[in-house]
Amino acid sequence: MKQIPEAQVRPTEQQQQQASAPVNEELSLIAIQSKYLLKDTTQTQVFLYVDAYKGKNPIGVADFVRLYNLNYVIYSDYGTRERLGYGNVKLDSSNVSRMGDKIVISYELKSPDRDYGVLLSEISQAGTLKKVLNDLTIRFKKLAVNQMYGVYTGNSTQPLQRHYINSTEQFTIKKAGESTDQLHVYYYNHDFEPAGSPMNIAPKNVNKSLEVDSTFTITANQPLQFSKEGLYNVFADTTQSEGLGILVVNERFPKVTRPQLLLGPLLYMSTNNEINEIKKAEDYKKALDKYWLTLMNGNAPLAQQSIRSFYGRVEEANQLFTTYKEGWKTDKGMIYIVLGPPDKVQRSKDREVWTYDQKGNAQNVNFTFNRRNNQFVDDHYELVRYAEYQPIWYPVVEAWRNGSIR
């Protein structure tokens, strides 16, 4: 009898190719975010939050300080060459740390005798021409609470760059410089409206005044936990109009998982009738599943891919743009969810311009966001709306609705 050969597990051709392919260990700086705290009108502390990778893995502190250099220049404004200060920062374990997957760099600089300046930080890879820039506008004389106090979680010595805190997180509010000041807190239990259509050029209704639900005092440098979701505005001096806004959100945020919360972002790709039909349903989850399956003509795998892509964008918008309201509700969040990340961003003192090279039926379309004064945060931006966005916007929305974006 012919013997049956022993079974052997042989790699497929694709697996062989993958095994022989070189491991990608390339260094990359994906993004830099930044913030500052004023110690007084003469000293500024700067924080850079860097997504630094070697291949697919975040870089450790030791590798980062060995591989990268940091220089900075302070200009008097965007588009000028008048320098108010410059310097080199020696990176070591005293000013570089990890916060989650991010590298955080902190450094101090002497504030110029100006009200305002643009700090340009340059992180360069040693021995190469690779570098990444970050620009940060600084108001050197504005000693407001959100310029002097930071929010810290756990034992971190670096302030959070984000404006939100999860309801289960413990945190501390600290001044840039030791302080045990009494701080006054105003709590608002308010559900803010999502962004309106980018084509809606009708005059905005006058905002209704917000009613304060409760007030209380806290002490700087003391552990805190705000378990009630909503918006908290913190003041060192209640005669000032601008506070330190902290949005307290559920424990899963920036993910959106609760069925009632999944409905909100669908506003950007749905008709009013579709939204109202889901709202009337007794079981939100079933109604949402039916909504996506109907859009995808019953193709369940396509519906699942589209759901993952759409709510992935929602999560990113919450991470990037949350201010006094969830990121998906902001003007930037709306554009980001529908169109994705812009190809180019240009910033000036009070304006950002996002450029998309090719979306829908148009090329080189720009979206302009103007910075607006806000009592909770200092980075609130509003979109300049145009009816002419219609031939760009609707084809992309239709692509979401037929499963072309996934």
Salt bridges, closest charged atoms under 4 A:
GLU26 OE2 - LYS130 NZ 3.59
ASP51 OD2 - LYS102 NZ 2.96
ASP63 OD1 - ARG66 NH2 2.91
GLU82 OE2 - ARG114 NH2 2.67
GLU108 OE2 - LYS39 NZ 2.71
ASP113 OD1 - LYS141 NZ 3.13
GLU122 OE1 - LYS131 NZ 3.68
ASP135 OD2 - ARG347 NE 2.85
GLU169 OE2 - ARG162 NH2 3.22
ASP181 OD2 - LYS175 NZ 3.78
ASP191 OD1 - LYS329 NZ 2.62
GLU229 OE2 - ARG258 NH2 3.70
GLU242 OE1 - LYS142 NZ 2.92
GLU251 OE1 - ARG258 NH2 4.00
GLU274 OE2 - ARG401 NH2 2.75
GLU277 OE2 - LYS280 NZ 3.08
ASP289 OD2 - LYS285 NZ 2.98
GLU315 OE1 - LYS255 NZ 3.38
GLU326 OE1 - LYS329 NZ 3.39
ASP331 OD1 - ARG385 NH2 2.91
ASP350 OD1 - ARG139 NH2 3.27
ASP350 OD1 - ARG371 NE 3.25
GLU352 OE2 - LYS332 NZ 3.07
GLU352 OE2 - ARG347 NH1 3.71
ASP379 OD1 - HIS163 NE2 3.08
GLU382 OE2 - LYS204 NZ 3.84
GLU382 OE1 - ARG372 NE 3.61
GLU382 OE2 - HIS380 NE2 3.30
